[in-house]
């Protein structure tokens, strides 16, 4: 069963963190179409968050066509979001892990890596526009 | 940006100009513990009640549960005025001092609950405690604070209330016990599928931010803010700019606090519409900062109407 985790030191709203984690689990093949998502009560009991936060996340995922709520039964994964297949994901993940090792050897801490990644994404976006 | 109200929501609580004064009328020592409190809390919400000590939180909760009579204004709870005892059947109240008998076991308390209440779901209460590994045959006096709070919560939920009022239930608990208590509370609300409304007073804003979806801020006996939590977060901003006059901001929005340094002006505001002036740099405020801005704001002007955000008025 999928478990969620929330960070309060994030600019991402809690419901969006859940949306992103479901999307990511579907992309990575951790969650398959047909699998049941944790019930609202289970998520609330695990994270001590408001039930409406979970409902809002599940509604958003439903709107995107990724999950389906079945009355009185629960919420089920419907399909993978558009994105690279799990094998490509795994490959990219492995090469990123190698990069992280290299960066750590070079003396980067997590925060340093995050800001480098963000800067790189930003400059890549700029180039795409130009 | 005031968030729109959610259409079709029924109110669990409606107060109109509600006030409570302790001491005899005409006595100069008579003191308003709560005044001109107008607010709504929709059904199915978990509402955080926050404010400094002495701001009127406990008074408001007592008025809602009928333990105090209004000196002015009115209050409706679950569609009924609070001076009829009928509504009490559907209301659970947990006072600040956890009301348990230390020499009694959890099971003793559950039997008492069964005897005192017309509607009683003892099975659910037992299951709730068992799932938390709380021994039913242990005296509550020998339990941890967190376990005692869970027993009290199970008792309060045993009568299957439609409204549960909790006065600082987690104030004395360690972080883990607090998290577990709020998780149990949230799970009970999830289970009720909109049938249980909770009002929870606390000083711990980070807890409220997690578990609540509605917020009421009280300061100096007055209701300064009430509304949907998302709406509250969306409508408050910290604006900064090179030092300047704030007349244009004051004209359109509600200024909570201003700080001028020789070079810079910072304004904490509640936006009452779109911010048109792009020369202000606008940042979101954390819930903690929003609450602090209201609590530190003084003196409160009499003409200052409370904001109902995402509200229904």
Interface residues (C-beta under 8 A of the other chain):
Chain A: X8 X11 X14 X39 X40 X41 X44 X45 X46 X47 X48 X49 X50 X51 X52 X53 X54
Chain B: X45 X46 X179 X180 X182 X183 X184 X186 X187 X189 X190 X191 X206 X209 X210 X211 X212 X213 X284
